Structure formats: C-alpha cells, structure tokens
C-alpha cells in the first residue's frame, strides 16, 4: 500500500483519486493508494540491478500518465508514483 498525505488526497476529487489508484495499480502490480501519514526515509536504488531498473521504468511510466491529470491531482499522483517506485525498489 502506498500512503499519500491525507490533506493532499482529500483536496482532490473522488474521480481524480480513482484515476490515481488506477495509474498506480496498472503500473505497480498489487499496489493500492490510500491517504495517511507518510513516514520513513527515501530508499536509494543501486545502479545496474534489473529489478530496480524495472521499478524505475514503471515509476517513470506512471509519472508520465499522471501528467494527464489536472493540478493538484497530477501532483498527488506523482507523489504516489514516486512512493510506489520506492516500495518496488525496496523489494528488489
């Protein structure tokens, strides 16, 4: 599960929230997006790892898809994509 800032999440429409959930779910298998306090440090990826490369690509594709949403939904979506990418890399 990817947690995003509750205030940010609640500041966008239900339709935009659903679009973000779909973007993250489509690009990160099994991942869901839920509002909640975020915690933990950013995880750094090691170069030349096939798993991490796949996570990086999925993150970039999700971020590009987020661009289709209006602001502020696009920003919330990009934050969720970044966190999903971090989670993906943590599993490598």
C-alpha positions in Angstrom: 0.0 0.0 0.0 1.2 3.5 -0.9 0.3 6.1 1.6 -0.1 9.8 0.5 -0.6 12.8 2.6 -4.2 12.9 3.8 -4.7 16.7 3.3 -3.4 16.4 -0.3 -5.6 13.3 -1.0 -8.7 14.9 0.4 -8.0 18.1 -1.6 -8.7 16.3 -4.9 -11.9 14.9 -6.3 -13.1 11.3 -5.9 -12.7 10.9 -9.7 -9.1 12.1 -9.6 -8.4 9.8 -6.6 -9.8 6.9 -8.6 -7.6 7.8 -11.6 -4.5 7.9 -9.4 -5.4 4.5 -7.9 -5.8 3.1 -11.4 -2.5 4.6 -12.6 -0.6 3.2 -9.7 -2.4 -0.2 -9.8 -1.7 -0.5 -13.5 2.0 0.2 -13.2 2.7 -1.4 -9.8 1.0 -4.8 -9.6 -0.9 -5.2 -6.3 -0.3 -1.6 -5.1 -3.1 0.5 -3.7 -3.1 4.2 -2.8 -4.6 5.3 0.5 -4.5 8.5 2.4 -2.5 8.5 5.6 0.6 10.0 7.2 3.7 9.1 5.3 6.8 8.0 7.2 10.1 6.5 6.6 13.1 7.6 4.7 13.6 7.6 0.9 15.2 4.4 -0.3 18.1 4.7 -2.7 18.4 2.4 -5.7 21.6 0.7 -6.7 22.7 1.0 -10.3 22.6 -1.9 -12.8 20.1 -4.0 -11.0 17.5 -5.5 -13.3 14.7 -5.4 -10.7 15.5 -1.8 -9.7 15.6 -0.8 -13.4 12.2 -2.3 -13.9 10.9 -0.4 -10.9 12.4 2.8 -12.2 10.8 2.3 -15.6 7.4 1.6 -14.0 7.7 4.8 -11.9 8.6 6.9 -14.9 5.6 5.5 -16.9 3.3 6.2 -14.0 4.6 9.7 -13.6 4.0 10.3 -17.3 0.5 9.1 -17.0 0.0 11.4 -14.1 0.7 14.3 -16.4 -2.7 13.8 -18.0 -4.5 14.8 -14.7 -5.1 18.4 -13.8 -3.3 20.1 -10.9 -3.4 19.3 -7.9 -4.3 15.7 -8.8 -1.3 15.4 -11.0 1.0 16.3 -8.1 -0.7 13.8 -5.7 -0.4 11.2 -8.5 3.3 11.9 -9.0 4.0 11.6 -5.2 2.1 8.3 -5.2 4.1 7.1 -8.2 7.4 8.0 -6.5 6.4 6.2 -3.3 5.3 3.1 -5.3 8.6 3.2 -7.1 10.4 3.4 -3.8 8.4 0.5 -2.4 9.1 -1.6 -5.6 12.8 -0.9 -5.3 12.7 -1.9 -1.6 11.5 -5.4 -2.6 14.4 -6.0 -5.0 
